[in-house]
């Protein structure tokens, strides 16, 4: 079935360092890949997304790269700050695609930025 | 702009009691709607989704049900809660068509005693 694997499950970095989170997906028909940030006790919030016709997208300190051939995509955070500490979820569009906009979520990465 | 409201924010219920969680969306028409459950420290489990009034698809067999009586209203219900129903329940909406992100409500933290 449809599956998204996310690594690592936990990541600790020093403030100012970069953080990279990687996801792989199983369905070659997936064409939309959003990333969400969830702070403790709060709702997941969309931070960046990428479509399958684009290889890379950047928004200030956050960037996402997509390799459709290998079916993996990554989130890159540069110059990390303590407020970046949260759980990050990747997602891929499901097989039913645009009709439902269902997303298959990864299992999450707990990012801790040490001051 | 679009907003999503979810209530209550927290709920403590005894085992065997009924449940009704409500979610409404403002500022858009005919959204896709979703209910997720998140156990402590875990990922997002899709429970139900709806592409229109009265249209409900279930992802996981369980003792919960969902209904969409109006275009922008989505309700999660149970006749008899189980201990395993405890968790953080999130409602989300998306636009129709492809490449649409989902936008989440603030969630309901449900504790079953």
Interface residues (C-beta under 8 A of the other chain):
Chain A: X31 X32 X34 X41 X42 X43 X44 X45 X46 X49 X51 X89 X93 X97 X98 X99 X100 X101 X102 X103 X105 X106 X107 X108
Chain B: X32 X34 X42 X43 X44 X46 X49 X51 X57 X90 X94 X95 X96 X97 X98 X99 X100 X101 X102 X103 X104 X105 X106 X107 X109
